[in-house]
């Protein structure tokens, strides 16, 4: 599987190589790739040993990747074999304001990359200030 790490925005091609992905006349309609249980935007059969998928938006690390061909699932349930995909870690570029009252209880804006999906609601976070 390549790549096994990518941006939180998704939208890029992941290539999976293996065996027994089927034949052209039935491969295209029966292939699905899931990352952390979320289906790829598009999964496409290329050959008996290559599948491509468009990775969905997401966050986090070490998500299991599941390949379903003709109703058969890899890895099989209970298997210790696993493909894992990680989204890029967040990067903080700026924090505003740079200082504030010592008693706290004020809002700050953190600017950066790889914070996650554009459509999710803002969530409270805990900060450790050193």
C-alpha positions, 0 to 999 in steps of 0.5 A, a space after each residue: 500500500 502506498 502511500 501509508 501517510 497523507 494529508 487530512 484533506 484526502 483526495 489523493 490516490 492510494 495504490 494497493 497491491 496484492 493478489 486475487 482482486 478479480 478480473 476486468 469483467 467483474 472487478 470494477 463493480 465489486 471493489 471497495 476500500 475502507 480507511 477506519 471504516 470510512 469508504 474511499 471516495 472512489 475505489 477502482 480495480 486496475 488488475 488482478 493485483 492492483 487497486 487504487 482508491 481516492 483517500 477520504 478526508 480524515 484525521 488520526 494515525 494507524 487506521 486499519 485499511 480494509 479491502 473488499 472484493 466480491 464480498 470477501 474482506 481483507 484482512 479477515 476478521 480476527 486476523 493479525 495481518 493489518 494494513 495501517 494508514 495515518 493522516 499527517 499530524 497537526 502543525 501549529 503555525 501561529 497562536 493569537 493572542 501571544 499573551 493574556 491575563 494570568 487568570 486565564 479564561 480567554 479564547 485563543 486562535 490556533 492557526 496551522 495545518 492538518 487539523 481535520 475536516 472542514 465540515 466538523 464543529 469546533 471542539 474544545 481543546 486542552 493546552 499545556 503552557 510551559 
